[in-house]
Amino acid sequence: MLQMGKYALEFPETIAEVSIWRPTVRTHALAAKVLSVAKTRIGGTWAAYIDAVPGRNHDMEYEEVLNYGDRLPEKVARVLYPFFEDIPYAK
């Protein structure tokens, strides 16, 4: 695994590593019913998305944001997710 960034996030380098790799996911609630979610990608990048949610349980609602939310511009995503500061934002 390739380690990148301040927090040594791991990214797969081989096909065998892809099968065991799990992305890093972080959430940031902007309001009770507005959730942003960031997720790493296999290629050593990350992206963040935003969407409205019911606001009952963000731990269960984040996948819907990843699947159907709008992608955040890089400048906004970097403010919300300094955890990924040394990782390239997906183009």
C-alpha positions as CSV (number, residue, x, y, z in Angstrom):
1,M,0.0,0.0,0.0
2,L,1.1,3.5,-0.8
3,Q,0.9,5.9,2.2
4,M,0.2,9.5,1.4
5,G,-0.4,12.7,3.4
6,K,0.0,13.9,7.0
7,Y,-2.1,11.0,8.3
8,A,-0.5,8.3,6.2
9,L,-3.7,7.4,4.3
10,E,-3.2,4.1,2.4
11,F,-4.0,3.7,-1.3
12,P,-3.6,0.4,-3.2
13,E,-0.7,0.0,-5.6
14,T,-1.5,-3.5,-7.0
15,I,-4.6,-5.4,-8.1
16,A,-4.3,-7.7,-5.0
17,E,-4.3,-4.6,-2.7
18,V,-7.4,-3.2,-4.4
19,S,-9.4,-6.2,-3.2
20,I,-8.6,-5.5,0.4
21,W,-8.5,-1.7,0.4
22,R,-11.2,0.3,2.1
23,P,-11.6,4.0,1.4
24,T,-11.4,6.6,4.1
25,V,-14.7,8.4,4.6
26,R,-15.2,11.6,6.7
27,T,-18.5,13.5,7.2
28,H,-19.1,17.1,8.1
29,A,-22.6,18.2,9.1
30,L,-23.3,21.8,7.9
31,A,-26.7,21.7,9.6
32,A,-29.0,19.0,10.9
33,K,-30.3,18.3,7.4
34,V,-27.3,19.2,5.3
35,L,-24.4,16.7,5.2
36,S,-21.1,16.8,3.4
37,V,-19.1,13.6,2.9
38,A,-15.5,13.1,1.7
39,K,-14.1,9.8,0.4
40,T,-10.7,8.7,-0.9
41,R,-10.5,7.0,-4.3
42,I,-8.3,4.1,-5.4
43,G,-6.1,6.4,-7.6
44,G,-4.7,8.3,-4.6
45,T,-7.2,11.2,-4.6
46,W,-10.3,12.2,-2.8
47,A,-13.6,14.1,-3.4
48,A,-16.3,15.6,-1.3
49,Y,-20.1,15.8,-1.9
50,I,-23.0,17.6,-0.3
51,D,-26.8,17.0,-0.1
52,A,-29.8,17.4,2.0
53,V,-30.6,14.5,4.3
54,P,-33.5,13.6,6.7
55,G,-31.1,14.5,9.6
56,R,-32.1,11.6,11.8
57,N,-28.8,9.6,11.7
58,H,-25.8,10.9,9.7
59,D,-24.0,7.6,10.2
60,M,-26.7,6.0,8.1
61,E,-27.3,8.9,5.7
62,Y,-23.8,9.5,4.4
63,E,-23.9,6.8,1.6
64,E,-26.9,8.6,0.0
65,V,-24.8,11.8,-0.1
66,L,-21.9,9.9,-1.8
67,N,-24.3,8.4,-4.3
68,Y,-26.5,11.3,-5.2
69,G,-25.0,14.5,-3.7
70,D,-23.4,17.3,-5.6
71,R,-19.7,17.4,-5.8
72,L,-18.1,20.3,-3.8
73,P,-15.6,22.6,-5.5
74,E,-12.0,21.9,-4.3
75,K,-11.6,25.2,-2.4
76,V,-14.7,24.5,-0.3
77,A,-13.8,20.8,0.2
78,R,-10.4,21.7,1.5
79,V,-11.8,24.1,4.1
80,L,-14.2,21.4,5.4
81,Y,-11.7,18.6,5.3
82,P,-8.2,19.6,6.4
83,F,-7.6,15.9,7.1
84,F,-7.0,15.4,3.4
85,E,-4.7,18.4,3.1
86,D,-1.8,16.6,1.4
87,I,-3.9,14.4,-0.8
88,P,-4.7,15.6,-4.4
89,Y,-8.4,16.5,-5.0
90,A,-10.0,14.3,-7.8
91,K,-10.4,16.1,-11.1
